Amino acid sequence: MIRIACLIVTLAFATTPALGFDPAIEQLLPRVVKLYGLKAGAQAGYGTGVFVSADGLILTVNSLLIDARRVRVAGADGVLRDAEVVRRDNGRQLALIRLLPPPVADAKPAPTLFFDLACHKPNESNLRPGDWVVVAGNPFKVAEGAETVSLAHGVFSARTRLDARRANKEFSYHGEVLILDAVTSNPGAPGSAVVDLDGRFVGLIGREVTSNLTHTHLNYAIPRGVLCEFLREDGSKPKPAEAESSPAQDWGIRLTRMGYRKLPAMVERIRHGSLAEKAGIRQDDVILSVNGTNVSDPEEYDKRLALILPGEALDLVVRRGRSIVPIRLEPEKPQ
């Protein structure tokens, strides 16, 4: 009952302007493409992408789909073109692909209509809870050939950090997301474009995931700012999570490890003068959770620490004897 009431309150603030959804749809249809590639098991061999350059660069999600030797792209004209993978980002679960040159001289050129994310400029769209958004993609592969991609509209609800899983495995992206009330957690929908009612690009629908908090499918989009970070990188530099070979040492915590059997995440040693010592972590403390997520062994602890962004605090819950103690470690601010 509470969940329904909250939705009604959110929708009460959503007012549609005189032009309705037309400006958003006009921007979406020529810039969203259908992708076809590798299929295996429950993984769909189709998806969605968005043109982000005049020479055929396409932003989409990182999935099994683009592992195919031959990725095919269908634009608004329905013509199938081959594409190649340019770059992947496992942390953000994003990928960039590029249309290959036409095989014959008289073939249609690469499209010129694209979403200019203008990553060097501030985001012109300032979404507020209750604002309408429009989504375009190819859920369930309902659009074939030159058929128009599917459209959905809904309301932007909130910004939050993603804490989710896929097929009972922790989902690698834990950054900011836009929560939508539009139903987008469907096969083929990841990679769909999200715009506001003025047609300004605000996000990309992410992969299908289940919330660790509510255990339900999440309808969310990766915001424009995160997409810009991905597009600005050249792929040659390691990501923050990849740059640290031993993330636990950053906090001054060393856990007990024995290769031949599983142990709980028990503190073996605290480095003198470290953040852990200042926060009050003690030898023999057993770490039960990291930033709200339970950990059962040192391997899970390492994985959770690797997802913490620079400057982000570390919230631990430890068992100390018979007591449960919450401890917060605040990273030192640069001088």
N, C-alpha and C positions, 0 to 999 in steps of 0.2 A: 504493500500500500504506500509506503513511504517513497519507494522508487517511482511509482506512477505519479504521485503528487509532485515530486521534484521535476519530472518531465513536463508536466502541465505548466508549472511556474516558468520554466525555461522558455517554452513555446509562447507564452503570453507576451514576451518581450520581442518576439520575432515578427517584424512588420515588413511587408514586401513593398518596395517602391513602385511608382507608377509604371515604369518600364518592365517590371516583373523580372523574369529570368532571361530575357532575350539577349542582353549584352554578354552575360556569362556564357550562354550556349554558343553565341557567335565566335567567341574566343576559343572555346574548347574544341569544337568539332574538327577544324582543320589542323590542330596541333597535337591531337592524341592519336596514337597508332596501336594497332593490334600486333602482338608478337606470337610467333609459333616456333617451337623448338623441341628440346628433349623432354620425354615423358617417361617416368618410371614409377611403378607402384601407385601410391596415392597422389604423387606429384603431378599436377596438370601440365600438359605440354603447350599451354597457351597462356598469354598474359597481356599486359598493357604497358605502354611507354609514352613518353612525352618528348617532343622535339624541343631542344634547348639551344640550337644554333641553326644558321641558315645552310650550313654544309652537311646537315644530316646527323648531328650528334643527338642521341636519344638517351634520356635519363629513365632508369627503371630500377626495380629491386634486384638484389643479388639472389638468384635462385637456380635450381637445377635446369630450368628452362634454357638458360643461355650457355649451358655446358655442351649443347649440341654442336656438332661440326658445322652445321648450317642453320643459322638463325634467320628466319624470314620475318619481314616487316610489311604490313599492309597499312597504307595511309588512307586518307579520306577518299582517294580515287579507287581504292580496292586493288591496286597493282601490287603484286608481291615482289619485294626486293630482298636481296641478301644483305646481311650485316655481320660485322665482326665485333668481338668484345674488346673494348679499349682499356677499361680499368674496373676493378672491383674493390669493394670496401666491406670486409666481413664484419667489422665492428658496427658500422652504421647500416649494414645490410642494403647497400646501394650498388648500382653498377652503371657504367656508361658504355654504350655501344654506338657504332657508326655505320651508316649505310655504305655499302660498297659501290664503286662506280658502275653504271649500267653496262651490260655486256655488249650492247650495240650502240652505234653513234646516234641513232635517231630515237633512242629510248627517252622517256621522260626524265628531266633533270631532278636533282634533289630538291625537296620543298624549301620554300623561302619563309613560310609562316612558322614561327616558333615562339615559345615563351622566353622572353628576355628577362632572366631573373635579376639582371642589373645588380649583381652581388656587391658592386662597389658603392651602391647607394642604399640608404635606409629603406626598409620595407614600407611602401606606400599604403599597404592595407593593414590597418590596425583592428584586427578582429576582436570583438567583444562578445562575451557569453550572450547568446540569444540571437546573434547575427546569422543570416542565411548563408549557406554555401551550396555550390553545385559541383557534382562529381561526374566525370566522364571516363568510361573504361569498357572492358569487355568481359564482365563476369559470366561464367558458365558458357563462354564461347558462343553466345547467341548471335553475334555479328559476324557474318562470313562475307568474304569478297568485299564489295563496295557498300555493304550495309552500314548504316550509321552506328557508331558505338552507343552503348546504353548510357542514359543519363539518370542521375538521382539527385534529389535535393534534400537538405536537412538543415539542422541548426548546429552551430559550433557551441560546445558546452563548456570546455575548460582546457587549460594547459596543465600538463603534469609530466612526470618522468615515468617511462615505461618500465614495468616490472612484470614480465610475462614469460611464457614458455610455449614451445612447439613440440608436439608429440612427446610430452613429459621431459623434454630437455630444455634447459635454461636458454632463453632467447638472448643473443649476444648484445643487441642494442638496448641500452638503458638510458638513452638521452631523452630530450623533450619531445612530446607529441601533442597533437591537437585531438581532443576527444570530440567525436561527431555523433549526432543521433541518426545519421544516414546509415543504412545497412550496407556496409562495404566489406565485411569479413567473409568474402566468398571466393571460390576458385576463379582465377582470371582477373580479379579486381586489383590485386597488388600492382602498383605502378600507375594507377589511375591518377589523373590530375584533379586537383581541388582548387576552385576559384571562388572569390567573393562575388556579390551580385554585380559589381562593376567589371567583372572579367579578369581581375588581378589574381595572378597565381599565388596561392598561399601554402600549398603543400602537396605531397605525394602520398597516396595510400600505401601503407606498409604491408608486410606479409601477414598472413593469417596467424594470429596468436591467441592464447588463452591467458587471461589475467591471473596472476598468482594470488591476488587479493580476493576477487569475486568468483574465480573459476568459471567465468563466462567468456565468450568471444568478444574481443575488443574491436570497436569501429574507430579507427584512428588514422591520422595522417602525420608523416614526418614533415615538420615545418620548413618553410623556405630558408630560414637561417642555417639549418643543419645541411640542407642541400647545397647552399652556397659554399659552406666549408669544404664539402666534398669536391665541388667543381673547381675550387681555387687550388686544391692540392695537385701536385704533378705526379703523385704516386711513387716517387722515389724516396720520400722521407718516411720513417716509421711513425705510426700513430702513437699517441701518449701511452696507450695500454701495451703497445708492442715495444716501446723504447726501454722499458724497465724489465730486466731479466729476472729480478727477484723483488717483486713489489712489497713483500712483507718487511724487507729490511728498511724500506723508507720510513716505516713507523717504529722501527727498533724492536720488532717482535720476532723471536725465533721459536718455531714450534718443534715439538718432539716428533721425529719421523723414524719409522722402522719399515724397511722395504718389504719384509716378509709377512706383515699383517697390518690390518687397519687399526688405527688409533683415533681417538677423538682429537679435536684441535686443541691440544694442551700446550701451554706456554712453557718452553724449556728454559729460555733465557731472555732477559731484557737488556738492550744495549744502554750503557750509561749515558745520561744526558739526552736520550731520545725522547720523542713525543710520547711514546708508550710509558716511559718512566715518569714523565711529568704528569700524565693523566692518571697514574695510579695502577697500571697493570702490574700484576705480580707473577712471579714464577709459580707454576702449577695451576694457574687459572685455566679453566676450560672454556674456550670460546664457543658459545651456543648460537650466536647469530651475528651477521654483518649487515649493517644498514637495513635491518628489518627482515632479512632472509636467513632462515636457519642453515647452519652448516654442521655437518656430522663428522668431517675429517679434514686433515690439512689440505687435501686437493681441492675440496669445495671452498675452503677459506682462500686459497690462492686465486681461484677463479673469480670470487667476489671482489677481492682487492684489485684485480686487474681491470675491473670495470669502473673503478672509481676515477672520476675526472680530476685533473689538476685543480687544487684549491678546494676540493670538496671535503667535508668533514667525514670522519669515520666513527660510526656509532656501533659499539659492541655491547653485547650482553654476555656476561661471563658467570660461570658457576665457581664460587669460591667457598670450598667446604660445603656447608649446607645452605649458603646464601646465594641468591641471584642478584648480581650487581650490574646495573647499566653504566657504561663508561663512554664518554665522548672524547675523541681526539681531534683537536683543531689544528690544521696545518698552519705553519708559520707563514705570515704574509711577507712577500718580498719587500726589502727595504727601498 
